[in-house]
Each structure stands twice: as structure tokens, then as C-alpha cells.
Amino acid sequence: MHDELREPGEEELRAAFEEQLRQVSVEDVILQTVATLVNLGARRLGLVPEPGDDPAAARDVPQARLAIEGARALAPLCPEDHQDSIRQALSQLQIAFAREAQAARGSGAEREPPAPPADAPRDPAAPPSPGGQTEAERAKARSKIWTPPGT
């Protein structure tokens, strides 16, 4: 005779969850979160369309921007051996975002003046950018972008 399959009880589920928490590291969770944000950003820019979806209809530039900002904020907390691949993936995502934003501006919205290159000297008399950071500080922060390998 064989036992019938049964649903695990609440205590069994709790014990299994606790065991998972003991085995996973915070770094793993942060790395996975960054990978998820990069993938969501790519989807929101229409770079990775869902099967049967119209990529143009799936675009959500504000959501893509939020995904990029979240990934950039968490990237420095990822393990060092993943930093290069994270920066590469985030760079690609940011380039796609810039193209999408530029296309949106070119389609009728007011055009903003182009940002100076990151290595351009800053006018000391110029006010700091929003958030109190200088343009050089913001450029340095922007250069720290990433996506995990295999995503």
C-alpha cells in the first residue's frame, strides 16, 4: 500500500521556510533583486517582449527608470565578483532607457538640453544638481551600473 499525497501543514511549511532562510545569504537576495530589477527594466522598455505582446504597448518608461534607479542603488552591495557584469548590464539598460527617453522627447515633448559629459569640468558657481549632489558625484554614481551574468 502507498500513502496518499497530502498537503503539508502550517508547521511543516513554516519549518521549510525557516530552513530556506538559514541557507540563503543576504548577498544572494540582493544580487537576485538587482537581476530582477534589470530584467523588469528591460521588459518595461520593450527590450524583452512577452510572447504575444506588442513591445510598444508594454513600454512603461517611468517604471523602467525606477527599476534602473533601484538596481543602481543596490549594485554596490552585491558581491565583488559580480560587479563587472552588473555594471555592463545596467549600462546597456541605461543606454536603452536614454534612447527611449530621447525618442519620447523627439515626438513632441519639450527637449531638455543635453547633459554635459561626465568628465566635463563643472562650473564652481553652478548650483548643485537636485538632491544636493554635484554633477560629478551624480556621474560617478551613474557609472556604477550592473546586471548579473546569465540574465
Contacts in CASP RR format, 6 or more apart in sequence:
PFRMAT RR
TARGET T0000
AUTHOR 0000-0000-0000
METHOD contacts of the structure
MODEL  1
MHDELREPGEEELRAAFEEQLRQVSVEDVILQTVATLVNLGARRLGLVPE
PGDDPAAARDVPQARLAIEGARALAPLCPEDHQDSIRQALSQLQIAFARE
AQAARGSGAEREPPAPPADAPRDPAAPPSPGGQTEAERAKARSKIWTPPG
T
8 16 0 8 1.000
27 77 0 8 1.000
27 78 0 8 1.000
27 79 0 8 1.000
30 74 0 8 1.000
30 77 0 8 1.000
30 78 0 8 1.000
31 78 0 8 1.000
31 79 0 8 1.000
31 82 0 8 1.000
31 148 0 8 1.000
32 148 0 8 1.000
33 74 0 8 1.000
34 71 0 8 1.000
34 74 0 8 1.000
34 75 0 8 1.000
34 78 0 8 1.000
34 86 0 8 1.000
34 146 0 8 1.000
34 147 0 8 1.000
34 148 0 8 1.000
35 147 0 8 1.000
35 148 0 8 1.000
35 151 0 8 1.000
37 67 0 8 1.000
37 68 0 8 1.000
37 70 0 8 1.000
37 71 0 8 1.000
37 74 0 8 1.000
38 67 0 8 1.000
38 71 0 8 1.000
38 89 0 8 1.000
38 90 0 8 1.000
38 93 0 8 1.000
38 146 0 8 1.000
38 147 0 8 1.000
38 148 0 8 1.000
38 151 0 8 1.000
39 48 0 8 1.000
39 151 0 8 1.000
40 63 0 8 1.000
40 67 0 8 1.000
41 47 0 8 1.000
41 63 0 8 1.000
41 64 0 8 1.000
41 67 0 8 1.000
41 68 0 8 1.000
41 93 0 8 1.000
42 48 0 8 1.000
42 93 0 8 1.000
42 96 0 8 1.000
43 49 0 8 1.000
43 50 0 8 1.000
43 58 0 8 1.000
44 58 0 8 1.000
44 59 0 8 1.000
44 60 0 8 1.000
44 61 0 8 1.000
44 63 0 8 1.000
44 64 0 8 1.000
44 67 0 8 1.000
45 59 0 8 1.000
45 61 0 8 1.000
45 64 0 8 1.000
45 93 0 8 1.000
45 96 0 8 1.000
45 97 0 8 1.000
45 100 0 8 1.000
46 55 0 8 1.000
46 56 0 8 1.000
46 58 0 8 1.000
46 59 0 8 1.000
47 55 0 8 1.000
47 93 0 8 1.000
47 96 0 8 1.000
49 55 0 8 1.000
49 58 0 8 1.000
50 58 0 8 1.000
59 100 0 8 1.000
61 97 0 8 1.000
61 100 0 8 1.000
61 101 0 8 1.000
61 104 0 8 1.000
64 93 0 8 1.000
64 97 0 8 1.000
64 100 0 8 1.000
65 97 0 8 1.000
67 93 0 8 1.000
68 90 0 8 1.000
68 93 0 8 1.000
68 94 0 8 1.000
68 97 0 8 1.000
68 145 0 8 1.000
71 86 0 8 1.000
71 90 0 8 1.000
71 93 0 8 1.000
71 145 0 8 1.000
71 146 0 8 1.000
71 147 0 8 1.000
72 90 0 8 1.000
72 141 0 8 1.000
72 142 0 8 1.000
72 144 0 8 1.000
72 145 0 8 1.000
75 83 0 8 1.000
75 86 0 8 1.000
75 87 0 8 1.000
75 90 0 8 1.000
75 144 0 8 1.000
75 145 0 8 1.000
75 146 0 8 1.000
76 144 0 8 1.000
78 86 0 8 1.000
78 146 0 8 1.000
78 148 0 8 1.000
82 146 0 8 1.000
82 148 0 8 1.000
82 149 0 8 1.000
83 146 0 8 1.000
84 146 0 8 1.000
85 146 0 8 1.000
85 147 0 8 1.000
85 148 0 8 1.000
85 149 0 8 1.000
86 145 0 8 1.000
86 146 0 8 1.000
86 147 0 8 1.000
86 148 0 8 1.000
87 143 0 8 1.000
87 144 0 8 1.000
87 145 0 8 1.000
87 146 0 8 1.000
88 146 0 8 1.000
88 147 0 8 1.000
89 145 0 8 1.000
89 146 0 8 1.000
89 147 0 8 1.000
89 148 0 8 1.000
89 151 0 8 1.000
90 144 0 8 1.000
90 145 0 8 1.000
90 146 0 8 1.000
90 147 0 8 1.000
91 145 0 8 1.000
92 147 0 8 1.000
93 145 0 8 1.000
93 147 0 8 1.000
94 142 0 8 1.000
94 145 0 8 1.000
105 111 0 8 1.000
105 112 0 8 1.000
115 135 0 8 1.000
116 135 0 8 1.000
118 135 0 8 1.000
118 136 0 8 1.000
118 139 0 8 1.000
118 140 0 8 1.000
118 142 0 8 1.000
118 143 0 8 1.000
119 139 0 8 1.000
120 135 0 8 1.000
122 134 0 8 1.000
122 135 0 8 1.000
122 136 0 8 1.000
126 135 0 8 1.000
128 134 0 8 1.000
129 135 0 8 1.000
129 138 0 8 1.000
133 141 0 8 1.000
END
